[in-house]
């Protein structure tokens, strides 16, 4: 299993795995009042980013699948959900993805979670903090 589809056209494309709730929670936007809305907003933002940059982006979200957004590809963004409830559920899914990837050193995991950073770093993935990534996303949206 790889984090995102690969092939001749995408061999040089950046491959990102985004810790969705960590990115959402990195800014005090009032997201906690509408978690589903915040997830949908992040998904739209990541779709735009993937389209603008050619990056292969996977987002892993906590909680039940959103209505109309089951796991899978959605306009160039791979959406996955934590397979269980509870602490570190999405983190465990991200570690599983990195561990199963044929080239974990070619992955960038977006999170500011210290424990997750250490776990995926030991597997060879690069890690970028949520705020750093969001600044980069904003640069591509202007």
N, C-alpha and C positions, 0 to 999 in steps of 0.2 A: 504494500500500500504506500502511495506517495501522498504528500500534502496537497498537491495540486496536479492536474494533468501535465504530462510532459511529452515532448516530441520535438521533431526537428525545428519547428517554428518557435518553440518556447525554451530551447536549451539555454539561451542567454538571459531569459526573463527572470527578474527578481521573484523569489518565491517567499511569500509571507504567510505566517500563521498568526492571527490576531486573537488575543485574549479579550473577547468582546466586552464583558462586564468590567474588566479592569480598565479598558479604554474609556468606556462610558463613565465610570466612576472617577476618572481622573480630573474631571472638571465639575464644579458645583453648579450645574445647569438646572437643577430641580428634577433631574431624571427619575428620582425615587418616587415622584408623584405619578409617573406614567412610564413604568419600566418597558412595556411593550412598545410604546411610542418611541422611547429612546433606542430600543433595539432596531426598530424600523429605520430610524434616522441614521444610525450607524451603518446599517446595511446599504442604504442609498448612498451615503458618503463613500463607503468602500467600493461600491460599484463604479461610481464616478472616478475614484482614484485608479482603480484597475484599468478602466477604459482609457484614462489620460496617460497612464504610464506604461501599460502593457504588462504590469506585474500580475503574477498569479497569486490571488489572495484567497485565503481560507479564514473564515471567522468561526470561532467556537463560542457558543453562548450557553449560559446556565438557564435552567428552567425548561418548561414545556415548549415544544415547537409552536411558533407563532402561526395563527390562522393564515392559510394561504402561502406559508413559507416552510414547507417540509425540508428535511435535509436534502441537499443536492445543489446543483448549479442554478443560480438565479442571476441572469444577465451578466455573466462573467465572474460572479462571486460564488465561491463554494461556501455554503452555510451548513454548519454542523452544530449539534447540541450535545451537552453533557448527557451521558447515558443513564445517569442516576442523579438523585438529589444529594445534597449535603456538601460539606466542606471539601474543597479542592476537586469537585467533580469535573469541572471544565479543565482545570489544570491537569488532572490525570489523563483526560482525553488528548490534550495538547502533547503531553509527554509520550503518549502512545503513538501519536502521529509522527513525532520526531524520531522516536525509536524505530519505527517501521519504515522510515524513508530510506531509499537507496543512497542518498547523499545528504545526510543531516547537516553537514558543513555548508551546504548550499541553501539552507533555510534561515530565514530571519523570523524570530518570534517577537511579537510586539506585546510587552507586558512590563509593568513596574513592580510586579509581585516578586519579592526577593527570593522566596523559596522556589518558585517556578523558574526564575532566572537561573538559579543554581542547577536545578534538575535538567533543564534543556541544554545548558552550557556544558554539563558533563557529557552529554550525548553528542556534542560538537556543533550545535546550532549557535548562530549569532543572536544576540538579544538587543533590542532597541526599546527604550522606555516609551511609555504611552504618550507623554507630553511631547517628546522629541518627534515621535511619529505624527502626532496631530499637527504640529507646526509644519511638517513636510506636506501633509495632506492639504493644509490651508494654502501653501505655496502653489500647489497644482490646481487649486480651485479658483485662483484669481486670474 
